Amino acid sequence: MGEPRMRLLICTSCSGSRDRAAERQAVAEAVARAGLQGRVELAEHACFSACAQPVALGLQGPGLASYVFEGIDPVTDAADIAATCKAYLESPSGWIEDARPCGRLRLCLRSRMPAYHST
């Protein structure tokens, strides 16, 4: 079956002056340093409805819980983003019970939903 894979989505419509290329590069480099290359697909999404606290990002994967975080700076929070991806991939069904390894992101959680498993 292999190791779980996930998608990390960064909001593209959050307000403010942003260098999206620098954001993607910082996150991609942090994910690689965490040894997660090939397991984390970095993508963009237009809106997570977290406009009051930009920048938002989401985590999702097949058979895994889904998360939305807000108030993120993808460049300065890149290491915590990668640590959260690692915790997510190492947790049963993506359900992170101990968020301390996630650093500042544990304080930025907007919502999480359990994995959907069809019967």
C-alpha positions as CSV (number, residue, x, y, z in Angstrom):
1,M,0.0,0.0,0.0
2,G,2.9,2.4,0.6
3,E,3.3,5.5,2.7
4,P,0.4,7.9,3.0
5,R,0.5,10.9,0.7
6,M,-1.1,14.3,1.2
7,R,-1.8,17.6,-0.5
8,L,-0.8,20.9,1.1
9,L,-2.9,23.8,-0.3
10,I,-2.0,27.5,0.1
11,C,-4.7,30.1,-0.4
12,T,-4.0,32.4,-3.4
13,S,-6.7,35.0,-2.6
14,C,-5.7,36.0,0.9
15,S,-5.1,39.7,1.0
16,G,-1.9,41.6,1.5
17,S,1.4,42.0,-0.3
18,R,2.7,38.5,-1.0
19,D,5.4,36.8,-3.0
20,R,3.8,33.5,-3.8
21,A,6.9,32.2,-5.5
22,A,8.9,32.8,-2.3
23,E,6.1,31.2,-0.3
24,R,6.1,28.0,-2.4
25,Q,9.9,27.8,-2.4
26,A,10.2,28.2,1.4
27,V,7.5,25.5,2.0
28,A,9.0,23.2,-0.6
29,E,12.4,23.5,0.8
30,A,11.2,22.9,4.4
31,V,9.2,19.8,3.2
32,A,12.3,18.4,1.5
33,R,14.4,19.1,4.7
34,A,11.8,17.1,6.7
35,G,12.3,14.2,4.3
36,L,8.8,14.4,2.9
37,Q,9.5,14.9,-0.8
38,G,7.3,12.7,-2.9
39,R,4.7,12.5,-0.1
40,V,3.5,16.1,0.0
41,E,2.0,17.7,-3.1
42,L,2.1,21.4,-2.8
43,A,-0.8,23.1,-4.5
44,E,-2.8,26.4,-4.5
45,H,-6.5,27.0,-3.9
46,A,-8.4,30.2,-4.4
47,C,-10.1,30.5,-1.0
48,F,-10.7,28.7,2.3
49,S,-13.1,31.3,3.7
50,A,-10.6,32.4,6.3
51,C,-10.2,35.9,5.0
52,A,-10.2,37.6,8.4
53,Q,-6.9,35.9,9.2
54,P,-4.8,35.5,6.1
55,V,-2.9,33.4,4.9
56,A,-4.9,30.2,5.1
57,L,-3.7,26.7,4.2
58,G,-5.2,23.3,4.1
59,L,-4.1,19.7,4.5
60,Q,-5.9,16.8,3.0
61,G,-5.2,13.2,1.8
62,P,-7.0,10.0,0.8
63,G,-8.4,8.4,3.9
64,L,-7.0,11.2,6.1
65,A,-8.6,14.0,8.1
66,S,-8.8,17.5,6.6
67,Y,-7.4,20.6,8.3
68,V,-7.6,24.4,7.6
69,F,-5.2,26.8,9.3
70,E,-5.3,30.6,9.3
71,G,-3.0,33.4,10.2
72,I,0.0,31.7,8.5
73,D,3.1,33.3,7.0
74,P,4.2,30.6,4.6
75,V,7.8,31.9,4.6
76,T,8.4,32.4,8.3
77,D,6.2,29.4,9.3
78,A,7.7,27.0,6.6
79,A,9.5,24.8,9.2
80,D,6.3,24.5,11.3
81,I,4.3,23.7,8.2
82,A,6.6,20.9,7.3
83,A,6.5,19.6,10.9
84,T,2.7,19.7,10.8
85,C,2.8,17.7,7.5
86,K,5.1,15.1,9.1
87,A,2.8,14.8,12.2
88,Y,-0.2,14.6,9.9
89,L,1.3,11.8,7.8
90,E,2.4,9.9,10.9
91,S,-0.9,10.1,12.7
92,P,-3.6,7.4,12.3
93,S,-6.1,8.7,9.7
94,G,-4.3,12.0,9.8
95,W,-5.8,12.8,13.2
96,I,-3.1,14.7,15.1
97,E,-3.6,14.1,18.8
98,D,-0.5,15.9,20.1
99,A,0.0,19.1,18.2
100,R,3.2,20.3,20.0
101,P,5.5,19.2,17.2
102,C,3.5,21.6,14.9
103,G,5.0,24.6,16.5
104,R,3.0,27.8,16.0
105,L,0.6,26.1,13.6
106,R,-1.1,24.4,16.6
107,L,-2.4,27.9,17.6
108,C,-3.6,28.6,14.0
109,L,-6.1,25.8,13.5
110,R,-9.4,26.9,12.2
111,S,-11.1,23.6,11.6
112,R,-10.5,19.9,11.2
113,M,-12.7,17.1,10.0
114,P,-12.2,13.4,10.4
115,A,-11.4,11.2,7.5
116,Y,-14.3,9.8,5.5
117,H,-14.1,6.0,5.1
118,S,-16.7,4.5,2.8
119,T,-18.1,1.1,3.7
